[in-house]
Amino acid sequence: MYELRFHQETRRWRVYDGVRLLYPLHCGDPIMFELGNVFCPANLELDTEWYVAFGGVKFWLHTKTKYRVLILN
């Protein structure tokens, strides 16, 4: 399990393993996003703001919030 955090300088979301940066995410990248205690497949997308898309449902991300994710390769 990893943390999804917003990086102010680059204006992008990054995946961290504790304190260590694993890699930055790009628009369209697939992730498993935690909703409650369940991980759901989603894609990270960018419009005027970053959001996570679950099929036809969009969830806008808050830049000061850390999210728990699993990464799909």
Buried (B, 14 or more C-beta within 10 A) or exposed (E): EBBBBBEEEEEBBBBBEEEEEEEEBEEEBEBBBBBEEEBBEBBBBEEEEBBBBEEEEEEEBEEEEEBBBEBEE
